[in-house]
């Protein structure tokens, strides 16, 4: 009923609109016919339906010119599409810039009344995006790979004219400069003349081109360390990205030995020394950025090894949230750090971000209304934190933190910071101060926060003193984050959920690294430009926070065993590091495979 009413209403509206439009059209046609008849230019057409008019209503040479430009656009657009994948640039951005302006200009060419307006617009729409891409990609490649340069244009003419017998001599490319656009700046000697001489000597070696390619690939993958191991049968090469080693194409023994010598030369080391440890420095310019490098040559158990460490840019973490700490954990930690007395202990395994977390935690405390002092060895100073006064001791004279504590107490500190607990005397005195009205902030190496409690007792610190002062512990691990550009959703199996303690039905989908389609060739598989095909991009921290309860203190004094201590922590509803990591996987931040790697390899 309603549909019929709508159809009738639409028909009435259409008839009211169509009638005036038809009258206007007829009036215009009659006016045009009258005007043509008066001027005598009305075309005389044959009454034979098979007869054709005189033609030439379209300009053939103008159409041919536009068609040639169209063919040229097809050729160069295809080149841009292939080149952006090779240069690891954004194909979506550059393909859009190259394609859509030209298509719009092509439509305007047929709409605009003047060819001399439409064709220049088409020419600008073609040349503009193409030249912009060339300006973007040329600085990223070697001179031989640059386009629209004098050498490139000369080679194009040489290739086009050679079939008709015209010979144009083209400069040959230096094979040593093949590979990625990368410039090696030698160092380590002090004299610029000697450093340039070392570079020229290195360029004559067979390992120079492989070193350039290796350093370029490592920087493209965001690697911070490169290792070249000279084995008896081959040379193994690998680089480290986000704390994980990735293999690189191996080389033969001769090439590997030459690569090690090249790395020694460019960093000012002695190529004839193969046993003693040597350290030098150089720089590498890649994608318009200069990266300082430390080169270490040493003798490992398997043979000679060369290591390159890039001085990567440190991400400026300013808050606990930047580290990945949940809001509830942040609030609890800040409350513990705001207390007037007690001991707050941070812990982690080596290279799992303990120093960064410790610094950010200190920056989140009140350092204006309280006197905060840090005890550090003079030989190993920590990062300067505003409003934290540093007191040092000399390890070369067998001094410890206990040597400077009496003088420090005369300054009436509110908070005492001491990292890397290692000697019983200093830790025992600090714990006693924590029970007597001072807040002590320390750190120790351990697998998690609960284990750190036993690690302190293993230093021979009196259990009653430590148990009476400890208030909170923080443990952490670093896990790689899945790349947002290529992570793949999947439905986990029941066995997989049980293995990680996830209740069935709680999580509908998880994420993982993309699984390649076996039916496709490697060249046909999609390539993620953000993570360079690794599947992970960056890292985040997993935190375990526990407020020490009376039951946990009792266990520390009466039964200092791991099982009993973990049972007391579970009774206090403390989430373990593994449980916190599983929550990150459920949120799509990381994968179960990454969690298994981190916790299986480190316990």
C-alpha positions, 0 to 999 in steps of 0.5 A: 500500500505504501509502495504504491503511494510512493510510486504514484507520488514519484510519477506525479513529481516526475511529470511536473518536472519533465514537462518544463524541461521538454518545453525548454529543450524544444525552444532551444532546438527551434531557436538554433534551427532558425538561427542556422537557416538565417545564416545559411550554414545548415549542413546539407546531408544526403538522404541516403542512410549509407552516405557518410559526411565529410568527416574531420570533425576531430583533430587527428594530430591532437588525438595522436599527441594525447595518445602518445602521452598516454602510452608514455604514462602507462610505461612510467606508471608501471615502472613507479609501481615496481620501483616503490616495492624495491625501494620499500616506499608506500605504494598506495601513496605513490600509485595514487599520486601518479594515476589519479591526477592524470586520469582527471586531466585526461577527462578535462582534455575532452571537456575543456573547449581549448586544446591548448589549455587541456593538453598543458594540464595533462602534461603537468598532471603527468610530469608533476607526480613523476618528477616528485617520485624521482626526487624522492627515490634518487637520493636513496639509490646509488648514482648508477640507479638514479633516473633522469640524470645526465648519465641516465638520459645518455644511456637511454639515447644510446639504447634507442639509437644503437639499433640504427647504428649510432654508437654513444659511449656510456660510462660503465658503473663501478661494480663496487658501488652496486647494492643499496644507496649507502655511504661509508665514512671511515673513522678510528684513526684520527687523521682524515688522510689516513682514514681516506687511505683506509677506505680506498684500500678497503674498496679494493677488497672483494668483501667491500660490496658485500659489506655495503649490502649487509649494512644497508639491509641491516639498517633497512630492517632497523637492526641495532647489531650485526655479527659476522662469524668466520667459521672453518667451512663458511661465514655466518652473518646475522643481525639483531632486530628488537632483541632477536637475531635474524640470519643473513645470506652466508658467504664463503670463507674467503669473502667472509675474511675479506668482509672482516678486514673491510670492517677493520679498515673502515674503523681504524683497526689492525687487519693483521691482528686476529686474536686480541680484542679490538674496538673502533668506530666509523659512520654509515650514511643511509637514506639521508641519515648518518648512523655512528657505528662501533666495530668490535673484532674479537676471537670467539670459540668458533673463530674470528668474529666482527660485530657492528653496533649501530648507535640507534636513536633511543625512543624518549620514554617519558611516562610509565604508560609509554612503557606499556604499564597498565593504569592500575599498575601505574597507580599502585607503583606511584603509591609505593614510590610516594611512601615515606619509608620502605623498599621498592625493588625493580628486577628483570633479566639482562637486556629487558629494559630494566634501566629504562623502567627504573629511570622513568619510575624515578621521573614519576616520583616527587623530586621537588618536595623530597630530597632524593639521592642516588648512589652510583659507581664513579666509573659507571654513571647513570643517566642524569635525572633532574633533582636527583643528587648523585653520590659516587664511590670508587670501585677501583679502590674496592669501595661500595655503597656502604662507604658513602652511606654515613656521609650521605645520611648527614644530608638528611635524604628522604629517598635513597636510590641504589641500582644493581644490588650486589653486596650484602653489607650495602643492601643490609644497611639500605634495608635497615634505613628503609625500616627506619624512615627512609624510602629505598629504591633499588634493582637486582637481576631476576626472572620476575618480581617474586624471584627478586625477593629470594635473590636478595636473600641469596646475597646473605642479607638478614632475612628479618631485616629485608622482610621488615622493610620490603614493600613492593616489587616490580618485575618485567620482560620485553616482548615484540609487538605485532606489526599493525600493518600486516598482523593476521587474525585467526581463531585459536584452538582449544589446546592452544588456549589451554596451554596458556591458561585462557578459558575457552570462549573468553577470546574469540580471535587472536593475532599472529604473524601472517602465514604465507600462502603455499600456493603462491610464489615468494615474489607474489606474496604481499610485502609489509613495508613497515616491518620489512617482512619480519611481522613484528615492529617494536617492543613493549614491556610486560610488568608484574607488580606485587605489594609485599603482604605479611604472609609473603614476609613470613615466608621470607623469614621462615620458609624462603623457597620459591614455591611457597613464595609464589603460593603466597603471591597467588593468594594475594592475587598477584598476576604473574608475568606470563598472565600479564603477557597473555592479556597483551596477546588477547588485546592483539598487541603481541602473539602467543608465539612471541610469548612462548619464545620469551618465556621458554628461552628465559624461564 
